[in-house]
Amino acid sequence: MASLTTLARPYAKAAFELAEAEQGLAAWDSMLTLAGEIVTEESMAMVLENPDVGRAKVLEIIIDAAGDAFSERFRGFLSVLSSNGRLALLPQVKDLYRQLREEAENRLRVKVVSAVALDDQQAGRMKEALARRFDREIELENEIDTGIVGGAVVYAGDQVIDGSLKGRLGKLANSLVG
């Protein structure tokens, strides 16, 4: 069976093209985020899995839950997902859409995992260095994990830069054993 990402990719691309055509990349990002949150909410997830609830009814519930947050064009997009039985893919569609949007806007979302929170000066230096390396505007998110002891692990797109003390100690241990 195809992976969820593979199934979601054409829908993300279609959403991106629709959003780009109406110059609404940020608005579609918000609508996809909300729709993804709705379908992953526990009670809604059970409704999606219930074969006794028709696709049209599920779509109606999602649209009602969002209130006025969805545009007509976005509702049409959801209708296509619904008719193809793909509403449960909305979280993956949102993630893939966001990647397309960031690439179009020459931005890169980077997660830095460190033992302690980065101060403003450290975060600024990290953003500058990463912007030079990837030639993009960097959106930095800092996550704390005391288990890495010191240094940081940087997740940028599909690249991982492990500058943590834990990572260096692991490499040293492997070189001593090997």
C-alpha positions in Angstrom: 0.0 0.0 0.0 1.2 3.5 -0.8 2.5 5.6 2.0 0.3 8.5 3.4 2.9 11.0 2.1 2.6 9.5 -1.4 -1.2 9.6 -1.3 -1.2 13.2 0.0 1.4 14.7 -2.4 -1.0 15.3 -5.4 -3.5 17.0 -3.1 -0.8 19.2 -1.5 0.4 20.2 -5.0 -3.2 21.0 -6.1 -3.8 23.0 -2.9 -0.6 24.9 -3.5 -1.5 25.7 -7.1 -5.0 26.9 -6.1 -3.5 29.1 -3.3 -0.8 30.5 -5.6 -3.4 31.3 -8.2 -5.4 33.4 -5.8 -2.2 34.8 -4.1 -3.4 33.2 -0.8 -0.5 31.0 0.3 -0.8 32.1 4.0 -4.6 31.8 4.0 -4.5 28.3 2.6 -1.8 27.4 5.1 -4.1 28.5 7.9 -7.1 26.7 6.4 -5.2 23.5 5.9 -3.8 23.7 9.5 -7.4 24.1 10.9 -8.8 21.3 8.7 -5.9 19.0 9.8 -6.6 19.8 13.4 -10.3 19.1 13.0 -9.8 15.6 11.4 -7.2 14.6 14.0 -9.4 15.6 16.9 -10.3 12.3 18.7 -14.0 12.3 18.1 -13.7 13.4 14.5 -11.1 10.7 13.8 -13.6 8.1 15.0 -16.3 9.6 12.7 -13.9 9.4 9.8 -13.3 5.7 10.5 -17.0 4.9 10.9 -18.2 3.3 7.7 -21.8 4.1 8.6 -21.2 7.9 8.3 -21.2 9.0 4.7 -18.5 11.1 3.1 -20.9 14.0 2.5 -21.9 14.0 6.2 -18.2 14.0 7.3 -17.5 16.9 5.0 -20.5 18.8 6.4 -19.2 18.2 9.9 -15.8 19.5 9.1 -17.1 22.6 7.4 -19.5 23.3 10.2 -16.7 22.9 12.8 -14.6 25.5 11.0 -17.4 28.1 10.9 -16.5 30.9 8.4 -12.8 30.0 8.4 -12.9 28.2 5.0 -13.2 30.0 1.7 -15.5 28.7 -1.1 -12.6 27.5 -3.1 -11.1 25.7 -0.1 -14.5 24.0 0.6 -14.4 22.8 -3.0 -10.9 21.4 -2.4 -12.2 19.6 0.7 -15.1 18.2 -1.4 -12.6 16.6 -3.8 -10.7 15.1 -0.9 -14.0 13.8 0.6 -15.3 12.3 -2.7 -12.0 10.4 -3.0 -12.1 9.3 0.6 -8.9 11.2 1.5 -10.0 13.7 4.3 -7.9 11.7 6.8 -4.8 12.8 4.8 -5.3 16.5 5.7 -2.4 16.6 8.2 0.0 15.1 5.6 -1.4 17.5 2.9 -0.8 20.4 5.2 2.9 19.3 5.9 3.6 18.9 2.2 1.9 22.1 1.3 3.9 24.0 3.9 7.1 22.6 2.3 6.0 23.8 -1.1 5.1 27.2 0.3 8.4 27.6 2.1 10.4 26.7 -1.0 8.3 29.2 -3.1 9.0 31.9 -0.5 12.7 30.9 -0.1 12.3 30.0 3.5 13.4 27.0 5.5 11.9 25.9 8.9 14.7 24.7 11.1 14.4 22.9 14.4 17.3 23.2 16.8 17.3 20.7 19.7 19.6 21.8 22.5 20.1 21.0 26.2 19.2 24.5 27.2 17.1 27.2 25.5 19.0 29.4 23.0 19.2 33.0 24.0 18.4 35.7 21.4 22.1 36.3 20.5 22.7 32.5 20.0 19.5 32.1 18.0 20.5 35.1 15.8 24.0 33.7 15.1 22.5 30.3 14.4 19.9 31.8 11.9 22.7 33.8 10.2 24.9 30.8 9.8 22.1 28.6 8.6 20.9 31.3 6.2 24.4 31.4 4.6 24.6 27.6 4.4 21.1 27.0 2.9 20.8 30.4 1.1 17.3 30.9 2.5 15.5 32.9 5.1 15.5 30.7 8.3 12.6 30.2 10.7 14.1 28.8 13.8 12.3 26.7 16.4 14.2 25.7 19.5 13.3 22.5 21.3 14.9 21.5 24.7 16.2 18.0 25.3 18.5 17.7 28.3 19.5 14.2 27.1 21.8 15.7 24.4 24.0 17.0 27.3 25.5 20.0 25.3 25.7 21.4 21.8 22.8 21.1 19.5 21.2 18.9 16.8 19.8 20.9 13.8 17.0 19.5 11.6 16.8 21.5 8.4 14.6 20.0 5.7 15.9 16.5 5.1 19.3 17.2 6.7 20.4 16.6 10.2 23.5 18.3 11.6 24.5 16.7 14.9 26.7 19.0 16.9 25.6 17.6 20.2 28.0 16.3 22.9 26.0 13.1 23.0 26.5 12.6 19.2 30.2 13.3 19.4 30.6 10.9 22.3 28.7 8.2 20.3 31.0 8.8 17.3 34.1 8.5 19.5 32.8 5.3 21.1 32.1 3.8 17.7 35.6 4.7 16.5 37.2 3.0 19.6 35.1 -0.2 19.1 35.6 -0.4 15.3 
